[in-house]
Structures are given as structure tokens and as C-alpha cells.
Amino acid sequence: MKKIFTYLLLFIVIFPLYPAVSLSDFSRLPAPRSSGRAEKKPEVRITGEKFSLHADKTPLKNILQRIAESGVTVRIDPELNPDISASFEDRDIQKGLDSILKTLNHVLIWDSVEVAKGRIFKLAEIQVFQPGKKERMKKLKKNSALAVVKNPKDGSLFVKDEILLRLAPGMSFSEFKKLIEKIGGTIIEKNSALGIYKIRLPENTDVPALTDMISKYPGIRKAEPNYAYHIGIAKELFPSLLGDAAVSPSKGAAPVAILDTGLAQVSGLDNLVTASLDALNPDEPISDAQGHGTQMALIASGLIQPYGTTAASENYPPIISIKTFDENGFTSNFGIMRSLDFAIENGARVASLSWGSETESEFLEEALTYAESKNLIVVAAVGNKATGKPFYPAAYSSVIGVGALKPDGSSWENSNYGSFVDISAPGFASLPVGYKGDPGAYAGTSISTAYTANRIAGYLSEHPKATKLQVLAALKEMF
């Protein structure tokens, strides 16, 4: 059985005051637009338990690659790649795959998702191999980059063709299954404690329109696009380098989780990193093509001290590095939930989130409230534009929002402001790893957030039972 996220959240059920809609109302949505693919490219579509394929002398790996993009793990012997010609619509997945793999040894592995006291089965893995040579199989690498689009009405970003749902009390298994079939959806994952399902939709679905309509359905408690966030760019000032500084974690120091672009191999960090995860590709080792996550790990670890601090760090907390963002600098609500889950499972007491946006999400807020209930203190950047507009997740009540100070202790003019700014900390630092550029000195609320995480970890090592309010009071004495 596939592992389901182990969140536990208590919430008051509030029935939405929307006019009821029926399944027939979903026919009003705009029909999916043609993808415009060239005729020679295969058309591969998995919708719920149905599989559609139109291919003409197409290499098998090309077809399986498209299936892998839908979330199915594919393992295949590199020597096996026959041309496939087939054309069918809405065939049972197993029968459809058996028909194109009939000349090859293959295994289909299934998983299930618990839904309203029932279970929906979904294809989890395809294995294609030669007799007696299963060990030769290699995993097909899928493109982990999120397909992110912008809502022209409000400017919010979301993952294309995905929606997040929570059911209302009393929603039956059969009714939910009918709803998913009606919208052409496929259940990909479930966060069992938050009660949130990630649904993949047909290509080019109008997600905002579907979200508005499905929110009015009596059996749906809440619906949201799978909101996406882009990591901000720090401001580079001038070059600098870090010398060798190999250290070990301080005794009793509280572990800090960095939810960012990942981690590169940097001198001094090896002994401090106690756990790592690529949340987009859990089977792959962590990496950091952009450098931002590595920068934040250096600061949160205590190896780099921002300008304006009074002394060298004596606190080197264990670091839990999590690659939450893809190679283009995007993440999603579900990716953040997975990252928080990993942080909690690995004993993090502090989580550093040096990013955000003006998009507010009830689902993300609840995930962070849950994290707080598990004694995880979350700090987040308030943003590098002084707009005065709330910046999330920093503006959620469960999060400590961090602004930036200049080396002389005065407020940085680009640091955002407002009631959601809980504390300001030094935000200028010289870093050996550049973010989309060369090493150098950088400024931003990203830096002040990571530094605040380091200081909180040091405080918790001496006051392990301190609450968030006590931590915040201590921070105000420090800065």
C-alpha cells in the first residue's frame, strides 16, 4: 500500500452557503482545447481508469514517457524499444497496456487511495523486461518541472490541469467517484489528515472555472487550484568566497529544515546535513542547479554570518535540506505539504521558507497550522518589495514573518512592511554560491529568514519547550 501523508488536523466543519449544483452542471465548462500536437507524435491520455492511445510506428519508450509524466513510475530494459502502432479510446488501462505490451514481459503494479470509506485503485508502476533479466530495468526519468500558468483575473499561479479537493461530511464513495468521472479526473494523491485530494484533469482544463463550479457542489467542502509559487531573486552586490570551514552540529542544537531549491556540494556542510529530500523526485539525490537553497543552508547552518551581526556563530544546527522547487524555481501546495511532512518526520524544530507570494491559500494555511501543532516553528520571508501587501506564507498566523535589516541595523528600504512582519533581522551577506549567477554579496528577506532560523535553533537548544510566542519574544531581544 502506498504511504499516505500522515497529517492530523482538527477543524470545524462549516457548510458553504453556495447554491447546490448537480453533476449535469459540469457540462457547462469549456471543452478542453486541442493540444495542437503534430500527427506523428503519440496522443497518450489516462483519465481515471481509462487509457486512450493514438500512435503510428511510435517507439515504445516515447509512449511510456508520456505515461510517466502522468505520475506513473516506469521501469524498462534499455534494449527494449519496439515501434508501436495502435489507436483506441477509453479502454480499460490494464487491457490497453496489455495490448501494446503483449509481445513483451511486463508487470503492472497498482496502488489505492482511500476515498469516503472506499478505495479507488490507480496504476502506480509499469515494468517491462526480458525473461530472467529484470535487474536490467532502468527507471525512465520524467520531467519534474511543474507546468505553471497564471490566472489572468487575479495574477495567481497554479499548476496546469490540477485541482485540490476536500470532501464535505456525508459525501459517499459512489457519488465522489461519479464526480471524478464526470470531470474526467484522476486521483493522484491524498493527504489523509488534511483530507485533501490532488486530482489531475484533462489537458487544457479551465481550472479556475472548474474550481468555482465544483466548490458549489454539495459534496465538496473546499476546492482550490494547486497554487504555485516562484522563488524570488536575491540582489547581488559584489564577489566573495568562503574558506574551508568543516564543522559538526552543536550539541543539543535543534534541527532546521530548509524548504528551497535544494542543496549543492559545498565545503563545510557535509557534516551538518542529517537528512535530505528531492520532493519532486524522491528517488533522486538532492541537487541545486540554482544555488538559492544552498545559500540559505549556509546561513541557517551558521557557516555564513550576515553583515551587522556582532560575533561569529557558536550555533551549528543540523540541517534538513529539502528540494521543494523545480529547476525553473516553482513549487506547489502539494509539494510544500510533502516537504513539511518530511521535515516533521525527521525531527525538524524549525523550518525556513525564504520565498512567498501574494496568493492566499486556505489549504496551505491549514498545512502550516498542522506543522505548528507538531512543534515546528516556521519562519518565512515577507518579500523584497515594499508594497505593504500581505505576503504568504509569512502572513499566516502560524508563521513568523521576517523582514530585513541593513548592516547598520536600520530597515532595508526594499523589505516589505505591514502587520504581518513579526521581526526584522540582518539581511545582507557574502555568499560563496551564486543564485543564477556568480558568488558574491546578496541582500534580501531570504537571508534574514535563514539567519532567524539559525538563531531560533540556538534558542531552542537551551529552551527546548519554548512556544512560538516565547521564541518571538526572545528574537525581539536579539535584533
KACORLIN-V37328 format. One record per backbone hydrogen bond with DSSP energy under -0.5 kcal/mol. NH is the residue of the N-H (numbers start at 0). CO is the residue of the C=O. E is the energy in kcal/mol with one decimal. If there is no record, write none. Layout:
nh: [NH | NH]
co: [CO | CO]
e: [E | E]
This chain:
nh: [4 | 8 | 13 | 14 | 17 | 20 | 24 | 25 | 26 | 27 | 28 | 40 | 42 | 43 | 44 | 46 | 46 | 47 | 49 | 50 | 51 | 52 | 53 | 54 | 57 | 59 | 61 | 62 | 63 | 64 | 65 | 66 | 67 | 68 | 69 | 69 | 70 | 71 | 72 | 74 | 75 | 76 | 77 | 79 | 80 | 83 | 85 | 87 | 90 | 92 | 95 | 96 | 97 | 98 | 99 | 100 | 103 | 104 | 106 | 108 | 108 | 110 | 112 | 114 | 117 | 119 | 120 | 121 | 123 | 124 | 125 | 126 | 127 | 128 | 132 | 135 | 136 | 137 | 139 | 143 | 147 | 148 | 150 | 151 | 154 | 157 | 158 | 159 | 161 | 162 | 163 | 164 | 165 | 167 | 170 | 172 | 175 | 176 | 177 | 178 | 179 | 180 | 181 | 182 | 183 | 184 | 185 | 187 | 188 | 190 | 191 | 191 | 192 | 194 | 195 | 196 | 197 | 198 | 198 | 199 | 200 | 201 | 204 | 206 | 209 | 210 | 211 | 212 | 213 | 214 | 215 | 216 | 217 | 219 | 220 | 220 | 221 | 223 | 225 | 226 | 227 | 228 | 230 | 233 | 234 | 235 | 236 | 246 | 248 | 249 | 252 | 253 | 255 | 256 | 257 | 258 | 258 | 259 | 259 | 262 | 265 | 268 | 269 | 271 | 272 | 273 | 273 | 274 | 276 | 278 | 278 | 279 | 283 | 294 | 295 | 296 | 297 | 298 | 299 | 300 | 301 | 301 | 302 | 303 | 306 | 308 | 315 | 318 | 319 | 320 | 320 | 321 | 322 | 323 | 323 | 324 | 325 | 328 | 330 | 332 | 335 | 336 | 337 | 338 | 339 | 340 | 341 | 342 | 343 | 344 | 345 | 346 | 347 | 348 | 349 | 350 | 351 | 352 | 352 | 353 | 354 | 356 | 364 | 365 | 366 | 367 | 368 | 369 | 370 | 371 | 372 | 373 | 373 | 374 | 375 | 376 | 376 | 377 | 377 | 378 | 379 | 380 | 381 | 386 | 391 | 394 | 395 | 398 | 399 | 400 | 401 | 402 | 404 | 405 | 408 | 411 | 414 | 415 | 420 | 421 | 421 | 422 | 424 | 426 | 428 | 430 | 430 | 435 | 435 | 439 | 440 | 441 | 442 | 443 | 447 | 448 | 449 | 450 | 451 | 452 | 453 | 454 | 455 | 456 | 457 | 458 | 459 | 460 | 461 | 461 | 462 | 465 | 470 | 471 | 472 | 473 | 474 | 475 | 476 | 476 | 477 | 478]
co: [189 | 192 | 11 | 12 | 15 | 215 | 21 | 22 | 23 | 24 | 25 | 37 | 53 | 41 | 51 | 44 | 49 | 45 | 46 | 90 | 44 | 87 | 42 | 85 | 83 | 81 | 58 | 58 | 59 | 60 | 61 | 62 | 63 | 64 | 65 | 66 | 67 | 66 | 123 | 125 | 137 | 127 | 135 | 76 | 78 | 57 | 54 | 52 | 50 | 48 | 91 | 92 | 93 | 94 | 95 | 96 | 100 | 128 | 126 | 106 | 124 | 121 | 119 | 117 | 114 | 112 | 118 | 110 | 108 | 108 | 72 | 106 | 74 | 104 | 129 | 132 | 133 | 75 | 73 | 141 | 145 | 157 | 155 | 149 | 150 | 148 | 225 | 146 | 158 | 198 | 223 | 196 | 221 | 218 | 167 | 115 | 171 | 172 | 173 | 174 | 175 | 176 | 177 | 178 | 180 | 179 | 199 | 197 | 197 | 195 | 4 | 189 | 4 | 190 | 190 | 164 | 188 | 162 | 196 | 185 | 160 | 182 | 201 | 204 | 205 | 206 | 207 | 208 | 209 | 210 | 212 | 213 | 20 | 216 | 165 | 218 | 165 | 163 | 161 | 224 | 156 | 330 | 328 | 231 | 442 | 233 | 440 | 267 | 270 | 315 | 249 | 456 | 317 | 349 | 319 | 256 | 351 | 257 | 321 | 286 | 263 | 265 | 265 | 268 | 268 | 271 | 318 | 318 | 320 | 276 | 322 | 322 | 280 | 290 | 291 | 292 | 293 | 294 | 295 | 296 | 297 | 298 | 297 | 297 | 427 | 305 | 313 | 271 | 255 | 274 | 318 | 257 | 276 | 259 | 321 | 259 | 329 | 325 | 228 | 226 | 331 | 332 | 333 | 334 | 335 | 336 | 337 | 338 | 339 | 340 | 341 | 343 | 342 | 254 | 254 | 376 | 256 | 350 | 378 | 351 | 352 | 391 | 360 | 361 | 362 | 363 | 364 | 365 | 366 | 367 | 368 | 369 | 370 | 371 | 370 | 348 | 374 | 375 | 397 | 350 | 399 | 352 | 401 | 384 | 356 | 390 | 392 | 395 | 377 | 398 | 379 | 422 | 424 | 409 | 405 | 403 | 411 | 382 | 417 | 400 | 419 | 400 | 402 | 404 | 441 | 428 | 439 | 289 | 433 | 430 | 237 | 428 | 234 | 426 | 443 | 444 | 445 | 446 | 447 | 448 | 449 | 450 | 451 | 452 | 453 | 454 | 455 | 456 | 457 | 458 | 458 | 462 | 466 | 467 | 468 | 469 | 470 | 471 | 472 | 473 | 473 | 474]
e: [-0.8 | -0.7 | -0.5 | -0.5 | -1.2 | -0.7 | -1.4 | -1.4 | -1.4 | -1.9 | -1.0 | -1.3 | -2.4 | -0.7 | -2.4 | -0.5 | -2.2 | -0.5 | -2.3 | -3.1 | -3.1 | -2.2 | -1.9 | -3.1 | -2.7 | -2.1 | -1.0 | -1.3 | -2.7 | -2.3 | -1.4 | -1.8 | -2.5 | -1.6 | -0.5 | -1.3 | -1.9 | -1.2 | -2.5 | -2.9 | -2.4 | -1.5 | -0.6 | -2.2 | -0.7 | -2.6 | -2.1 | -2.7 | -2.4 | -1.8 | -3.2 | -2.7 | -2.6 | -1.7 | -1.1 | -1.7 | -2.2 | -0.8 | -2.2 | -0.5 | -3.0 | -2.9 | -2.4 | -3.2 | -1.6 | -2.5 | -0.5 | -2.6 | -2.7 | -2.0 | -2.5 | -2.6 | -2.3 | -2.3 | -2.5 | -1.8 | -1.8 | -2.4 | -2.9 | -0.7 | -1.2 | -2.6 | -3.2 | -0.7 | -2.7 | -2.3 | -2.3 | -3.8 | -1.2 | -2.0 | -3.4 | -2.2 | -2.4 | -2.7 | -1.8 | -0.5 | -2.2 | -2.5 | -2.1 | -2.1 | -2.5 | -2.2 | -2.3 | -2.0 | -0.8 | -2.8 | -2.1 | -3.0 | -1.1 | -3.2 | -0.6 | -0.9 | -0.6 | -1.5 | -1.7 | -3.0 | -2.7 | -2.9 | -0.6 | -3.0 | -2.7 | -0.6 | -1.3 | -1.6 | -2.4 | -2.9 | -2.2 | -2.1 | -3.2 | -1.7 | -1.2 | -1.2 | -0.6 | -2.2 | -2.0 | -0.6 | -1.7 | -2.3 | -0.8 | -1.9 | -2.2 | -2.0 | -2.2 | -0.6 | -1.7 | -0.6 | -4.0 | -0.8 | -0.5 | -2.5 | -1.9 | -1.0 | -2.7 | -3.2 | -2.8 | -0.6 | -1.8 | -0.9 | -2.3 | -0.7 | -0.7 | -1.7 | -0.6 | -1.3 | -1.7 | -0.7 | -2.0 | -1.1 | -1.8 | -0.9 | -1.6 | -0.6 | -2.3 | -2.4 | -2.2 | -2.1 | -2.2 | -1.7 | -3.0 | -2.0 | -0.5 | -1.0 | -1.0 | -1.8 | -2.9 | -1.3 | -0.5 | -2.9 | -3.0 | -1.7 | -0.6 | -2.5 | -3.4 | -2.5 | -1.3 | -1.8 | -3.0 | -2.0 | -1.9 | -1.8 | -2.3 | -2.3 | -2.2 | -1.9 | -2.7 | -2.2 | -1.9 | -2.3 | -2.5 | -2.4 | -1.6 | -1.7 | -2.5 | -2.4 | -1.6 | -2.5 | -3.1 | -0.6 | -2.6 | -0.6 | -1.3 | -2.5 | -2.2 | -2.1 | -1.9 | -2.1 | -2.0 | -2.3 | -1.9 | -2.1 | -1.8 | -0.9 | -0.8 | -1.8 | -1.9 | -2.9 | -0.6 | -0.7 | -0.6 | -2.8 | -2.4 | -2.0 | -1.9 | -2.3 | -3.9 | -1.7 | -1.8 | -1.8 | -2.8 | -0.7 | -2.6 | -2.8 | -2.3 | -3.5 | -2.6 | -2.2 | -1.6 | -2.1 | -1.8 | -1.6 | -0.8 | -1.8 | -2.0 | -2.4 | -2.5 | -0.5 | -3.6 | -1.6 | -0.7 | -2.0 | -3.0 | -3.4 | -1.3 | -2.2 | -1.4 | -1.9 | -2.1 | -2.5 | -2.1 | -2.1 | -1.7 | -2.1 | -2.5 | -2.3 | -2.0 | -2.1 | -2.8 | -1.4 | -0.7 | -0.9 | -1.9 | -2.0 | -2.4 | -2.6 | -2.1 | -2.0 | -2.3 | -1.8 | -0.8 | -0.6 | -1.2 | -2.2]
